[in-house]
C-alpha cells in the first residue's frame, strides 16, 4: 500500500513536495512544485524506490548558496515528517 504525502517547503524556490511511501518505507513519485525543474526531476528519479532513511542520510544538510536549506534538504525534512506519521 502507498501512502501519499504533501509537504510545504520553507526557504526554497520550490513551494511544495508531493511523494509516496510504500509499506517498506521506500520513496516513490517525488514531485516538486516550483524550483529548478530539471534538477528536481533528476532528484525525483534518483531517489525512486530508495529507502527513505537512505535518502534522508544523503540529502539532509545540503545548502543552496547562502540559504541554510535547499530543495534536497527540504525533501529530507519531508521524508522525516512522513516517516514519523507512518510510525505514529
Secondary structure, DSSP 8 states (H G I E B T S, - for coil): --EEEEEE-SSSSEEEEEEEE-TT-BEEEEEEEES-HHHHHHHHHHHTT-BHHHHHHHHTT--BTTBS--HHHHHHHHHHHHHHHHH-
